[in-house]
Amino acid sequence: MRATTPSAFVQWFRSAAPYIHAFRGRTFVIAFGGEVVEDGNFVELTHDLNLLASVGVRLVLVHGARPQIERELDLRGIQQRYAGGLRVTDEDALGCAKQASGRLRVEIEALLSMGLPNSPMAGSEIRVASGNFIVARPRGVVDGVDMLYTGEVRTIEADAIRRRLDHNELVLISPLGYSPTGEIFNLILEDVAAECAIALQAEKLIILTDETGVKDRKGDLVRELTVSGAQALLKAGKKASTFATQYLPVAIKACLGGTGRVHLIDRMVDGGVLLELFTHEGVGTMVSRDPLERLRQATIDDVGGILQLIEPLEAEGALVKRSRELLEIEIDRFIVLEHDRLIVGCAALYAFPEQRSGELACFAVHSHFRNAGAGEIMLREIEKRAKRMKLNRLFVLTTVTSHWFVEHGFENAPVSVLPARKAALYNYQRKSRVLQKKLT
């Protein structure tokens, strides 16, 4: 989103605030190929990394070096060999991999150290840590071919990485691993990134790719996938795209291993990481272990999120203003709808047992989710709770959304149908419409 006016900027910044709060102190693993540096796009990425670091995100970067290694091989006149889609790394190729990765790491560290005035990196205090954090082993024989120094991750020295992160350092990891006997192995970028995310129990694994994300049969971007959905897509066999077969197994492995979310983002989108992380829509495909949407009983810890959701509606006059103290007292009456751990909807049920009636109150849905069925989900839950309490009707007082309730079975009613205690509090200046619905 581009904030073209001051008010639009304020609205955008407020919408990003819950994410900023949720991400503080969390660990993100960000993986990108050597193409990002080769194409000159890493400069823009450093600006976004600096912003993430400034809001308290703990960053681990895993870089690839494929184009740099290929160029080094070509310069030396060494023929490239592959088996099972993987590079066969002999001693000559390993030498090229070490040289290319070493140069690339130094270049990345230099770019992360920029602090140019009047730039997003001005005042940056990013300190970069590198080290032998990966213990590797040989991959062995693939399709009858000895892969030699092409290896796979054995273990990640997670405690050593955490110590660096605890000192507010950004950890940079190259696609090379070391064996206990002192051998060096060339590793696959995505494998290293997934294993790091699992070992660190990272909140997010972000992979910058050459495409927008996973597409459906119509060619439209699939913005959200659960692990089961990703597995079903892969079972489609030939119908699954090359992109899906390359990245979804990595995403599935990371999620099942404890990583909170995996994001697949087009590396060519300027600010793609920020757009994916700080907007509801995102720009890529996000994979999670479980469904992102969850309806549950509200707790005292949700008061801040509920206030943030309802305050704009209170300012518009759509809801009656509620104080934090009142919410804390009445929180057991509320349900909340979460999407990706952020509160996007809330509703409360106030029972009047003597009249076998219930009031549906503080019914609010975030603007991004109003056409996605969020209101219907919460209404069904409130109705279920009312029936369990032996109530036979619901009523609601509203000033601006009466049409929505009418569409969902409510009927206009006079103030006289309200329970006496509620009718005594009716605000005739506000002129809220009364609607009721019989529960069968």
N, C-alpha and C positions, 0 to 999 in steps of 0.2 A: 504494500500500500504506500502511495506517495502522499504525504501530508501537504496539500497545496495551500491551506489556510491555517492560521494559528489555532482555530477551534478544531480543525481536523487533526492537527498534530497532537493536541491535548488528548483528543479521543483515542488516537492511535497509541499514545504513550500510556494512557490508562489501561488500554486493553492488553498492553505488553507487560504491565506491572506484575500480574499474578505469575507469569512465567519467570520474570526476574527473581521474584521471591522464591519460587519453587526450585530454581536451578542453583541458588547460592550454596556453595560447599559441595556440590555434586561433581562427579568425575565424568567427563566426556572423552571418548576416544574418537579421534578424527583421522580417517585414512584417505590418502590421496595419492594418485600415481605421479610419476616423474613428469608427466605431461603438464601438470599444473604449473610447475616451475619452468619447464621448457617453453610454454606458451606465454609466459609473463603474467599469468593470472594470480600467482602467489602473492604479489604485492597487495592486491585488493583483499585477498584472504587474510593477510596479516592484520589488516585493519579490523576485520571482523573478529579475529582471534583476540586482539587486544581488548575489544569491547567485552567479549565473554570473560576474559581474565579480570577485567575491571569490575564486573558484577559478581565476582567470587567463584566462577566456574574453574574447576581443576582440570587442566588440559593435558592430554597425552596425544601427540601427533605421531602417526605411523606413515612414513613416506615410501613410495615405490621408486624404481629407477630404471624401468624398462627401456625408454627411449635413450637414456644416457648409456646404458649397458650396450644396447644395439649399436650406437654410434662408436663406442670404444671398440667393439668387435670388428666393425667395418674398417676402422682406422688401422687395425692390426692385421686385417685380411684373414680373420678367423671365421670359418664357416659356422653358422648357427645350426644346432641340432635340437629336435623336439621329439618327445615321446609322451603319448597320452595328453597332449596339449600343454606339456610342461617343458621348459628349457632343460636340456641336459648340460649340466655344469661340469666340464672337465677342468683341469688345472688352469689352462689358458683363459677359459670363460670366467673362472673364479677370480682370477687376477683382474679381469675387466670389471667384474661386479664390485670388487673391493675398491678399485680406483674410482669408478663412477659413483658409488654410494658415498665414499669419503668426500669427494668434491661436492656432491649434492648436499650433503649434511652441512658442510661449511657454508655453502651458499644460503641455505635455509636459515641457519643461525644468524648470518649477517643480516638477512632481510627482517628477521624477528627482532633485531637489535636497533632498527631504525627509530629515530626520535625526531623527525623533521618538524620544525615549527609550522603551525597552520595546517598540519595534516592529522588524520585520525590517530597516528602513532605518536603525536606530540606528548611529551611527558611519560612515555611508556617506560615501565620498569620491568619488562619481561626478562626473566633470567632463564636460559635454556640449559637443560641437563641432558647429557647423553651417557650411555654406558652399555656394558655387556649384560643387559637385562634378560636376554633370551637364551635359554639352554636348548640346543637343537640336536637332532640326530639325522642320519642319512635316510632318505626316502626309500632307498633300496632299488629293486628292480620293478619297472613299470612296463607292461606290454613286452616283456622279454628284453628290455633295455636297462642296463645299470645306469641309474641317474647320477652316480658319482657324488659330486658335491652339491647336488640339489637336495635340500633337506626339508624337514618339517619340525614344527615346534614340539619340544619335549616338555618344558616347563617355562613359566614366566616368573621372574624374580619380583613378585608383586610387592613384597615388603620394602625392597630397595626403591621401587618406583614410588610407593606411598611416602617414604621418607623425603624424597625430593619434592613431591607435591605438598607435603606438610610445611616445607620451607618456601612455599609460594613460587616454586619453579615450574616451568613448562617442560615436560619430558618429551624428547624427540627420539624416536626409535627408527632405525634403519632396517631394511629387510635382510639382515644377516644374523645368523645365530652361531653360538659357540658350544662346542662339546666339552665334556670334562677332560678330554685328552688333548685339548688345544686346537682341534680342527675348526674350520670356519665353513659354514654352509649358506648357500644362497636360498632364500625363503620366498614364499608367495605372500604378497602384500596383504590380501584379504584374510589369509590364515593367521598371520601375525596380529592383525587388528582384532579379529574375533577372539583369539586366545587372550589377548591383553584385556579386552572388555570383560571377558568371563572371569579372569583371574582377579581383576580389580572390582568386580561386581559393579561395573560402570552404569550410570543412569542412562547413558546413550552411547551408541556406536553410530557414527556418521561416516558414510562412505561417499566420496565424490566420484561420480561416474561420467561416462560419455553420453548418457541418455537421460531423459527427464525422469524416468522411473518405470515401474511395471505398468504395462498397458493391458486393457481388457480386449475382448474380441473386436470391439468397434474402434479400437485405437485410442480410447480415452484413458487418461491417467487414473490409475487406482491409487487413491491417496492413503487409504488405510487397509491393512491386512492383518489378520491374526495368524498365528503359527499354523493353526489348522487350515485356514484359508490358503495360506502359501503352500502348504503340503498338497492340498487338493489341486491347486493350479499346476504344480509340478507333475502330479499324476496324470495330467492331461497329455503327457508325452510330447509328441510332435507339435501339438497345438500351443505348447508353452514357448515363449520367445527365447532367443539366445540370451537376452539380458536376464530374464527370469531364471533360467537354468544356471547362469553364472553367479548371480548374487543372492537369490533366495535361499539356497542351502546355507550360505554364510549367515544370513539373517536368522534363519531358523535355529542354527547351532548356537548363536550368541544369545538369543532369547531363551532357549531352553536351558542355557548355562547360567542364567541369572541376570543378563543384561536387560535393563528396563525397556528400552526402545532401540530399534535400528532404523536409521533414516538413509534412504538412497536418493541422492540429490545430483542434479546436472551441474557439473563443475563450471559450465560456461555461463550460468546465471549469476549476474553480478549481485552480491549480497545474498546468495541462495541459502547459506547456512542461517543467516539471521531471519530471512523470510520463512524458512522451514520451522525455526524454533520459536519465533515470537509472534506468529500470526496463526489464527485458527485454521485457515485454509492450507497453509504450507505450500510448497512448490514441488515436492517429490513424493515418494512412497514411504510410509512409515509402517513398520512391522512390529507387532507387540505379541506377547505370549497369550494374553487374554483380551477379550473385548474391551475397547476403550471406554465404553459407556457403562455406568453402574448407578443403580438407584438404591439408596440406603437411608437408614435412620440418621438424622443429623446428630452431631455431638457438639460439645462446647468448643471444640477446636475449629468448627465450621463457621463460627459467628463472624469472623473477619471476612471470609469468602462470601457469606450471605449478604453482609452489609455492602460489599463492593458490587454485588449483583443488583441489589434493590435500590441503592442510593440514586442512580440516574432516573429510575422510575418514580421515586419519591419526589425528586426535583421537578419532574414533569406533571406531578399531581395524579399519576396513575395509581399509586399506592399511598396508603396512609403511612406517615413517617413512624418508624420504630427505632428506639434507642438501643444501643448495645446492651444496656442493663436489662431491658425488657426481653431482648432476644435470648440473653443468657438464662433468664428465668424460665422462659417458655420454650427452650430449645427442644425439649422432648416431644413437642407437638409437631415438629418440622421433619420433613424428608428433604433430601437433596439429590440432585442428579449430577453425577460427575462425568466429565469427558476428559480423558487423558489426565486424570487426577485434579482437574480444575472444576469448581462448582459452576455449572451452566444453567441450573434450574433449582427452584425451591418451592415448597408449598407447605401450608400448615392446616391442621384439622383441629377445630375447637368444638368439643362435644357439649350438647345440651340434652342430657339423658332424659330429663323429665318430659321434654317435648319430642324425644326420639329424633332429634335433629342435629345436624353438624354443619359448622361453617367452614367453607373452604376459603382460606385467607392467605395473604402474602404470596399469591401465585405469580411467580416470575420466571421468565425464560430469557436467557441471553439472546440478543438479536441475531447472532449467527446461527442459532439452532431453532428458531421459531417455525421454520418450514420443514423441519426434519423429524417431526413427530415427538419432540421432547415434551410438549404440553400434554399430549395424549397419554404418554407413559406415566406421567405424574398423576393425572386425573384418575386413571385406572387404579393406581395404587391407593390414592385417597379414598376412592369408592370401596375398595376391598377392606380398608381399615375401618371405614364407617360401618360396613355390614358386620364386621367382627364385633363391633361395639353395640350391635343390635339397633343401629339407627336406620330409619326408613326414608330419610330424605336429606339432601344436601342443599344448602343455600349459599349464595355468594353475593357480595356487594361490589359493584364495579362501575367505573365512570367511562372507560374507553374501550373495553373488550367484550361488551355484551354480546356482539355478533358471534364471537368465537364460542362462547358458552351456549348460545342458542343452537349453533351447529352441532354441539355435543350433548344435546338432550335437555338442556335447561329451558325453563319457561319464565316469562316475565311474571312478577308477582307483586302485590302491594306490600307496603311496610308492615301492615298488620299481621302478615304471616310469620314475622320474625318472633323468636322467643322473647318473652317480656324483658329479660335482662338485656338482650341485644337491642331490642326496639328502643329501650330507654336511652341508649347511647347513640342512636341514629343521628347523623349530622345532616340537618335539612339544608344547610348552606352548601354542603358538598354535593347534595342531590345524587347520590349514588343510586344506580338502578339495582333493584333486588331481583334475583333470578333463583329459581329452585328446581330441583330435579328429584323425582321419586326413585328410590333404589329398590330394585326388584330382585 
